[in-house]
Amino acid sequence: MSLLGSISKESVIGTAVLGCAFAAGLWAGSRQSSSHTGFQGAKNTILGSNNVLLQYLLENSLREHPALKKIRLKTMEHPYHFMMVACEQAQLMANLAKLIKTKKALEVGVYTGYNTLNMALLLPDDGKVVACDVSEEYANIGKPIWKEAGVEHKIDLRIKEAVQTLDELIAAGEAETFDFAFIDADKESYDHYYEKCLKLIRKGGIIAIDNVLFGGRVLNRTNDICGQVLHDLNQKILRDHRVNMSMLAVGDGLTLVFKL
């Protein structure tokens, strides 16, 4: 049955009201001064990282575990700190993962391990995050904090090409056994990651795809391979009848895919 067919009139009206409220807030926030230094590590392509409305949102909604805060602040000391997932986005994904009772999660792209820890914290003690990256250098920043948080045993860090790890999982018979996947790695391979994660995720599972707006580069794609790849994937998912989806103006753009 179509997802739209199951939505009540009240839900549709509520969604419209929220949309109007978001648009009004976006306009109001754009009129405020951006001189406020604000929350260290905030990231939002739409509002701007120093926007006072974004700061208000974080101050009044973020419930960040102390270990997550520790990784965030350590990551902010790194020159590539902009690669870290937005903390409010991580919290949203954690809440969604909890709603579907996630026990097995996939992460394509680890960086310093903020979201790896975010996922591990919500899993049951026998849960597992398979975290894929090509380098352990940045993950080593977060690994001691994973251990301090008592979740190191839930994290299976695999250092090799993510496509290879995903293929190995499929070959090992783990198709449709994962509950949640997060894709945040090299943009040129996003379509491959999407297709392989779709095989590994169970029906009713969620794939979260980061950077789908890519700082606006999806609009100006001339001579921009990454912008074009992301645009093509956005178009593909919009028309993909295997899933339901929603694209959100969170962080650098987040697409949530629900496998049918």
DRENKOLZA-171585 format. One record per residue (C-alpha): y, z, x; residue number from 1. Coordinates in Angstrom, 3 decimals, always signed. Each point is the difference from the previous one (the first is absolute). Layout:
<nutis>
[nuti [Y Z X] NUM];
...
</nutis>
This chain:
<nutis>
[nuti [+0.000 +0.000 +0.000] 1];
[nuti [+3.482 -0.769 +1.276] 2];
[nuti [+1.932 +2.964 +1.369] 3];
[nuti [+3.012 -1.056 -2.073] 4];
[nuti [-2.091 +0.088 -3.165] 5];
[nuti [-0.782 +3.664 +0.540] 6];
[nuti [+3.612 +1.146 +0.464] 7];
[nuti [+1.629 +1.773 -2.913] 8];
[nuti [+3.372 -0.903 -1.466] 9];
[nuti [+1.333 +3.340 +1.227] 10];
[nuti [-1.093 -0.772 +3.569] 11];
[nuti [+1.719 -3.393 -0.082] 12];
[nuti [+3.221 +1.589 -1.262] 13];
[nuti [-0.266 +2.743 +2.611] 14];
[nuti [-0.480 -2.541 +2.772] 15];
[nuti [+3.064 -1.924 -1.142] 16];
[nuti [+2.077 +3.175 +0.002] 17];
[nuti [-1.176 +0.881 +3.511] 18];
[nuti [+0.869 -3.508 +1.152] 19];
[nuti [+3.529 +0.322 -1.376] 20];
[nuti [+0.357 +3.413 +1.617] 21];
[nuti [-1.157 -1.352 +3.361] 22];
[nuti [+2.458 -2.904 -0.192] 23];
[nuti [+2.839 +2.348 -0.870] 24];
[nuti [-0.931 +2.328 +2.840] 25];
[nuti [-0.201 -2.908 +2.429] 26];
[nuti [+3.527 -1.057 -0.984] 27];
[nuti [+1.332 +3.526 +0.217] 28];
[nuti [-1.657 +0.638 +3.338] 29];
[nuti [+1.447 -3.190 +1.462] 30];
[nuti [+3.482 +1.298 -0.781] 31];
[nuti [-0.500 +3.237 +1.936] 32];
[nuti [+0.887 +0.489 +3.648] 33];
[nuti [-2.903 -0.614 +2.395] 34];
[nuti [+1.429 +2.339 +2.652] 35];
[nuti [-2.375 +2.814 -1.066] 36];
[nuti [-2.491 +0.417 +2.853] 37];
[nuti [-2.628 +1.250 -2.436] 38];
[nuti [-3.762 +0.229 +0.244] 39];
[nuti [-1.433 -0.907 +3.401] 40];
[nuti [-2.464 -2.834 -0.446] 41];
[nuti [+1.193 -1.259 -3.395] 42];
[nuti [-0.690 -3.694 -0.523] 43];
[nuti [+0.954 -2.211 -2.916] 44];
[nuti [+0.748 -3.707 +0.214] 45];
[nuti [+1.723 -0.025 -3.392] 46];
[nuti [+2.194 +3.106 +0.147] 47];
[nuti [+0.436 +0.278 +3.746] 48];
[nuti [-1.345 +2.887 +2.046] 49];
[nuti [+3.254 +2.001 -0.050] 50];
[nuti [+0.796 -0.558 -3.667] 51];
[nuti [+0.962 +3.278 -1.677] 52];
[nuti [-2.062 -0.812 -3.074] 53];
[nuti [-3.102 -0.397 +2.184] 54];
[nuti [+0.816 +3.314 +1.686] 55];
[nuti [+0.264 +1.638 -3.415] 56];
[nuti [-3.351 -1.506 -1.007] 57];
[nuti [-1.675 +1.408 +3.104] 58];
[nuti [+1.621 +3.419 -0.293] 59];
[nuti [-1.110 +0.307 -3.611] 60];
[nuti [-3.476 -1.538 +0.051] 61];
[nuti [-1.633 +0.116 +3.428] 62];
[nuti [-2.756 +2.600 +0.414] 63];
[nuti [-0.925 -0.634 +3.610] 64];
[nuti [-2.852 +1.916 +1.604] 65];
[nuti [+1.163 +1.777 +3.204] 66];
[nuti [-2.413 -2.095 +2.090] 67];
[nuti [+1.420 -3.214 -1.464] 68];
[nuti [+3.516 +1.160 +0.784] 69];
[nuti [-1.088 +0.726 +3.572] 70];
[nuti [-1.364 -3.539 +0.462] 71];
[nuti [+3.104 -1.503 -1.627] 72];
[nuti [+2.367 +1.837 +2.338] 73];
[nuti [-2.085 -0.831 +3.074] 74];
[nuti [-0.123 -3.647 -1.072] 75];
[nuti [+3.787 -0.064 -0.350] 76];
[nuti [+0.192 +0.619 +3.765] 77];
[nuti [-1.836 -3.298 +0.572] 78];
[nuti [+1.968 -3.276 +0.399] 79];
[nuti [-2.156 -1.700 -2.659] 80];
[nuti [+0.399 +2.784 -2.569] 81];
[nuti [+1.072 -2.576 -2.607] 82];
[nuti [-3.660 -1.031 -0.219] 83];
[nuti [-0.917 +3.302 -1.663] 84];
[nuti [-0.735 -0.079 -3.723] 85];
[nuti [+2.752 +1.421 -2.227] 86];
[nuti [-0.837 +3.623 -0.787] 87];
[nuti [+0.760 -0.348 -3.724] 88];
[nuti [-2.288 -3.042 -0.074] 89];
[nuti [-2.767 +1.983 +1.683] 90];
[nuti [+0.377 +2.724 -2.614] 91];
[nuti [-0.269 -2.553 -2.808] 92];
[nuti [-3.168 -1.447 +1.527] 93];
[nuti [-1.474 +3.473 +0.421] 94];
[nuti [+0.631 +0.776 -3.671] 95];
[nuti [-1.636 -3.270 -1.062] 96];
[nuti [-2.972 +0.641 +2.287] 97];
[nuti [-0.418 +3.436 -1.572] 98];
[nuti [+0.146 -1.463 -3.513] 99];
[nuti [-2.964 -2.264 +0.697] 100];
[nuti [-1.868 +2.808 +1.809] 101];
[nuti [-0.087 -1.773 +3.352] 102];
[nuti [-2.815 +0.982 +2.331] 103];
[nuti [-0.056 -3.030 +2.316] 104];
[nuti [+3.203 -1.653 +1.223] 105];
[nuti [+0.850 -2.923 +2.253] 106];
[nuti [+3.092 -0.319 +2.134] 107];
[nuti [+0.847 -3.305 +1.673] 108];
[nuti [+2.626 +0.926 +2.566] 109];
[nuti [+0.370 +3.579 +1.209] 110];
[nuti [+3.023 +0.212 +2.331] 111];
[nuti [+0.543 +3.757 +0.638] 112];
[nuti [-2.279 +1.028 -2.857] 113];
[nuti [+2.444 +1.347 -2.592] 114];
[nuti [-1.750 -1.635 -2.932] 115];
[nuti [-3.418 +0.526 +1.563] 116];
[nuti [+0.705 +3.723 -0.168] 117];
[nuti [+1.532 -0.425 -3.455] 118];
[nuti [-3.274 -1.452 -1.282] 119];
[nuti [-2.251 +2.434 +1.869] 120];
[nuti [+1.838 +2.998 -1.453] 121];
[nuti [-0.801 -1.009 -3.582] 122];
[nuti [-3.646 -0.885 +0.536] 123];
[nuti [-2.832 +2.472 -0.688] 124];
[nuti [-1.548 +1.574 +3.071] 125];
[nuti [-2.729 -2.661 +0.077] 126];
[nuti [+2.479 -2.849 -0.535] 127];
[nuti [+0.784 -2.681 +2.569] 128];
[nuti [+2.907 -2.171 +1.115] 129];
[nuti [-1.005 -3.059 +2.005] 130];
[nuti [+3.156 -0.684 +2.011] 131];
[nuti [+0.319 -3.379 +1.743] 132];
[nuti [+2.272 -0.815 +2.928] 133];
[nuti [-0.077 -2.043 +3.184] 134];
[nuti [+1.552 +2.715 +2.172] 135];
[nuti [-0.547 +3.729 +0.326] 136];
[nuti [+3.301 +0.500 +1.836] 137];
[nuti [+2.104 +0.799 -3.072] 138];
[nuti [-2.821 +1.728 -1.889] 139];
[nuti [-0.196 +2.468 +2.878] 140];
[nuti [+3.388 +1.343 -1.147] 141];
[nuti [-1.489 +1.087 -3.306] 142];
[nuti [-3.557 +0.901 +0.989] 143];
[nuti [+0.778 +3.559 +1.192] 144];
[nuti [+1.750 +0.640 -3.324] 145];
[nuti [-3.009 -1.338 -1.936] 146];
[nuti [-2.024 +2.646 +1.834] 147];
[nuti [+2.565 +2.751 -0.654] 148];
[nuti [-0.076 -0.874 -3.708] 149];
[nuti [-3.790 +0.408 -0.063] 150];
[nuti [-0.749 -3.557 -1.161] 151];
[nuti [-1.021 -1.708 +3.248] 152];
[nuti [-3.624 -0.142 -1.200] 153];
[nuti [+1.026 -2.134 -2.996] 154];
[nuti [+1.582 -2.739 +2.143] 155];
[nuti [-2.073 -2.839 +1.446] 156];
[nuti [+2.392 -1.775 +2.375] 157];
[nuti [-1.274 -3.424 +1.034] 158];
[nuti [+1.844 -1.707 +2.852] 159];
[nuti [-0.627 -3.732 -0.291] 160];
[nuti [+1.256 -2.922 -2.049] 161];
[nuti [+0.201 +1.177 -3.608] 162];
[nuti [-1.677 -3.155 -1.309] 163];
[nuti [-2.999 +0.813 +2.194] 164];
[nuti [-0.198 +3.569 -1.335] 165];
[nuti [+0.285 -1.178 -3.604] 166];
[nuti [-2.723 -2.614 +0.568] 167];
[nuti [-2.232 +2.669 +1.537] 168];
[nuti [+0.476 +2.235 -3.025] 169];
[nuti [-0.917 -2.857 -2.339] 170];
[nuti [-3.050 -0.902 +2.115] 171];
[nuti [-1.076 +3.661 -0.069] 172];
[nuti [-0.214 -0.114 -3.793] 173];
[nuti [+3.228 +1.922 -0.693] 174];
[nuti [+1.483 -2.586 -2.356] 175];
[nuti [+1.463 +1.577 -3.148] 176];
[nuti [-0.436 +3.552 +1.367] 177];
[nuti [+3.617 +0.734 +0.958] 178];
[nuti [+2.510 +1.410 -2.464] 179];
[nuti [+3.335 -0.671 +1.675] 180];
[nuti [+1.318 -2.319 +2.722] 181];
[nuti [+3.376 -0.235 +1.708] 182];
[nuti [+1.042 -3.174 +1.842] 183];
[nuti [+2.815 +0.354 +2.555] 184];
[nuti [-0.783 -2.064 +3.085] 185];
[nuti [+0.751 -3.453 +1.455] 186];
[nuti [+1.499 -2.063 -2.797] 187];
[nuti [-1.632 -3.293 +0.980] 188];
[nuti [-3.406 +1.457 -0.894] 189];
[nuti [+0.993 +1.595 -3.315] 190];
[nuti [-1.886 -2.513 -2.126] 191];
[nuti [-3.210 +0.601 +1.973] 192];
[nuti [+0.443 +3.754 -0.324] 193];
[nuti [+0.618 -0.309 -3.733] 194];
[nuti [-3.146 -2.033 -0.626] 195];
[nuti [-2.228 +2.255 +2.084] 196];
[nuti [+1.428 +3.185 -1.501] 197];
[nuti [-0.555 -1.488 -3.444] 198];
[nuti [-3.706 -0.277 +0.869] 199];
[nuti [-0.152 +3.556 +1.303] 200];
[nuti [+1.910 +1.675 -2.850] 201];
[nuti [-1.899 +1.018 -3.140] 202];
[nuti [+1.036 -1.060 -3.481] 203];
[nuti [+2.857 +2.235 -1.042] 204];
[nuti [+0.960 +0.510 +3.636] 205];
[nuti [+3.449 -0.611 +1.445] 206];
[nuti [+1.341 -2.090 +2.873] 207];
[nuti [+3.526 +0.893 +1.127] 208];
[nuti [+1.770 -2.702 +2.016] 209];
[nuti [+3.071 +0.894 +2.052] 210];
[nuti [+3.015 -2.094 +1.096] 211];
[nuti [-0.317 -2.513 -2.831] 212];
[nuti [+3.793 -0.497 +0.012] 213];
[nuti [+0.196 +0.098 +3.808] 214];
[nuti [+3.683 +0.778 +0.203] 215];
[nuti [+0.827 -2.953 -2.243] 216];
[nuti [-1.681 -2.540 +2.273] 217];
[nuti [-2.182 -1.112 -2.925] 218];
[nuti [+3.172 -1.620 -1.407] 219];
[nuti [+1.017 -1.932 +3.115] 220];
[nuti [-3.252 -1.383 +1.318] 221];
[nuti [+1.187 -2.975 +2.079] 222];
[nuti [-1.667 +0.219 +3.403] 223];
[nuti [-1.251 +3.495 -0.877] 224];
[nuti [-3.789 +0.103 +0.044] 225];
[nuti [-0.268 +3.649 -1.060] 226];
[nuti [+2.460 -0.425 -2.850] 227];
[nuti [-1.921 -3.052 -1.222] 228];
[nuti [-3.406 +1.698 +0.274] 229];
[nuti [+1.228 +2.975 -1.998] 230];
[nuti [+1.615 -2.200 -2.631] 231];
[nuti [-3.213 -2.004 -0.364] 232];
[nuti [-2.031 +3.201 -0.390] 233];
[nuti [+2.475 +1.360 -2.558] 234];
[nuti [-0.381 -3.191 -2.005] 235];
[nuti [-3.777 +0.083 +0.340] 236];
[nuti [-0.333 +3.589 -1.219] 237];
[nuti [+2.319 -0.688 -2.933] 238];
[nuti [-2.483 -2.660 -1.181] 239];
[nuti [-3.200 +1.785 +1.063] 240];
[nuti [-2.090 +0.643 -3.132] 241];
[nuti [-2.320 +2.312 +1.933] 242];
[nuti [+2.666 +2.711 +0.012] 243];
[nuti [+2.907 +1.620 -1.785] 244];
[nuti [+3.054 +0.568 +2.151] 245];
[nuti [+3.497 +1.397 +0.275] 246];
[nuti [+2.616 -0.614 +2.709] 247];
[nuti [+2.391 +2.880 +0.624] 248];
[nuti [+3.320 +0.297 +1.833] 249];
[nuti [-1.296 +2.928 +2.066] 250];
[nuti [+0.385 +0.106 +3.769] 251];
[nuti [-0.072 -3.633 +1.157] 252];
[nuti [-1.692 -1.125 -3.214] 253];
[nuti [-3.383 +1.233 -1.222] 254];
[nuti [-2.546 -1.919 -2.047] 255];
[nuti [-2.645 +2.022 -1.820] 256];
[nuti [-3.149 -1.946 -0.868] 257];
[nuti [-2.519 +1.380 -2.497] 258];
[nuti [-3.421 -1.662 +0.203] 259];
[nuti [-1.439 -1.041 -3.355] 260];
</nutis>
